[in-house]
Amino acid sequence: MTGFSIANLGTVRDGGIVFYIAPSPTDLDGDGDLDTGLVCAIEDHSNLIAWINPEIETTENGGTLASIGTGQTNTTAMTSQVGYTGGAAKVCNDYTTTVNGITYNDWFLPSKDELNQMYVHKAVINTAATADGVGGAVFSYNNSRYYWSSTEAGSNDAWCQYFFNIANSQNQPEKSFSHYVRAVRAF
């Protein structure tokens, strides 16, 4: 199965909205099974949140990657760190939604490149999220327009993406800063 159609972007399925389709089936969540693409939750986590609790977690995870297909591995590394008490990865890891009797509970914090794909396709995601019967929400456009990725930049910083209007604006704020989070999962 190769050459998937971009017409599937923005489709509501598997608990979320399709924002990435792999060029060919590949393991996008590290579970050993081949996946077609990635979906994002239909709305943001309800509160701004820090990447980690800097008063408790002060060490670098190390080894988090930026590429598509690494968000789940990064999220696992974050939540498995000694002393981890919560933050952006935990809210994604804990996220669950039930659609038509099917519960989807395998969500994760997107990697830097996965998050950028959400930014690139934010218009189709926003359209799908606000369609009749979906009941989702558009990406936030208030004073804090940044979304966390699961990609670490160093012991004090992690990558995030500005979602307002600056193309490909990714930067590395301190992990203690509070930003938006939108969970993703493979399908």
N, C-alpha and C positions, 0 to 999 in steps of 0.2 A: 504494500500500500504506500504509494509515494505521490507527491505533487498534490497536496490538499488544497482546496479552494479557499481563498481569503473571504469568500462569501459567508463562511461560517463565523467569522469574527463578529462579535456582538450578539451571538446566539445565547439564549438563556438555557443552560443545561447543567446537569451534574452539580446542582446546588449553587451555581454562580453564573458569570457572564464570560464567554470565551474572549480572551484577549491575545492569545498566542496559539499558533498552530505550528507544530514541528514540520520541517520539510519532509521527514519520513519518521515512522514510529521510533521512539527512543524512550529510555527510562528518564523521566523528568522529575521523579521524586525519590529515587534511590531505593525503591522496593524490589527491583529486579524485573518488574513487569514493563512491557512496552506501553507508552502513553501516546496519545494523539496531540495533546496540547495542554494549556493551562486556563483555568477560569479564576476570576476574582470574585470575592463576596459582593453581593449587590449593594452593600453599604459599608461605610467606614466603621471601625470600632467606635463606640459611643463617646469616648473621651480621648483627649490628647494624652500621650504617655511617653515616658522616657525609654530609651533603648534598654537600659538596665538601671538598677538602683545603685548609684555610685558610692553610697555610704557603706554598702555591704560588698558589692562586687567591684573589685578594682584591678583584676588581672585581665590580660589580653587572652581572648579565646585562642587566637592564632589559627591559621588554616582556613578561615572562611573565604569562600570564593565569590567571584562576581558573575560568572557566566550563567546562562539559562540552563536550568536543570540542577542547580546547586542550592536553591533556597531551602529545601527540606533538610539537606545535610547541614547547612548553616544553622537552621533553627534547632536541630537536634544538638549540635555542638553548644549553642547558647544555653538551652534549657538543661543540659547535662553538666554544665560547669559547676564545680564545687562551690557551694554557697549561693547558687542562683535562687533568687526569691521572686523574680517576676520582671516584667517589662514587655516590650513590643513582641518578642518571640512568644512569650507565654500567652498573651491574649489571642494570638493567631493559633497557637497549638491547642488552646482550650476552646476555640470557636467551633460551633456545631450548628447545623441547620437541617431541618427535615422538609423535604419536598416530595409530595405524592407518596408519603409513607416510607421514603428512603432517607435515612439519616447519613449525612456527610460529616465526618468528624476527623478528617485527615488533612487539615489546613496547616499552612505554614507561612512564615514571614518571607516575602519574595527577596531573591538576591538582587543585587544592584542592576543587572541587565534585565531580569524579569520585571522589576519595577519600572525600568525605562520602557519596556514594551507596553506596560499599562499606561504610561504617559503618552506614548505615541498613539495609542488607540483609545485615549480617554473620551473622545467624542462619541464613538460607537458604544463604549461602555455606559456613558451617561445617558444616551438615547435608550439603550436597552433597560437600564436600571429604572428609568422613569416611565416606561411603557405601561399601558393598562394591564393590571393583574400582577405586575412584578413587585411594585411597592418599595423599590430601592431608593437610593439617593445618589446624586451626582458627587463627583470629587469636590472636596471642600475648597472654597475660594475666598475664605476670610483672611484675617491678618496672618495666620500661620498656615501657609500653603504647602508645607513640607510633609513628605511621607517617608517613614523609615524603611530601609532595606535590611536584610540580614547580613550584609557584607560589612565586616569590620575594617576600619582604616588604621587602627592602632589601639593601644591600650586605653586611650581616652576618647577616641572618635570612631564614628561609624558613618557609612554612606547613607544619604537621603536624597530625595528628588523633589524639586520645586515643581508644583503642578499648575501654576497659574498660567503664565504666557511666555515664559522664556524657554526656547527650545533646548532640550538636552541639558538642563541645568541641574547637575548633581554636585553636591558638596559634602563635606565631612565635619558636621558639628559635633560638639561634645555629646557623649552618650547620655548625659544627665538632662539634656534638653528634651522638652516634651513636643512631640509631633504626632501627626495622624498615622494610622495603621489601617491597611486593608489586606485581609488574609487571602491567600491563593491556595489552589490545590490542582493536582494533575488529573486528567481524565483520559 
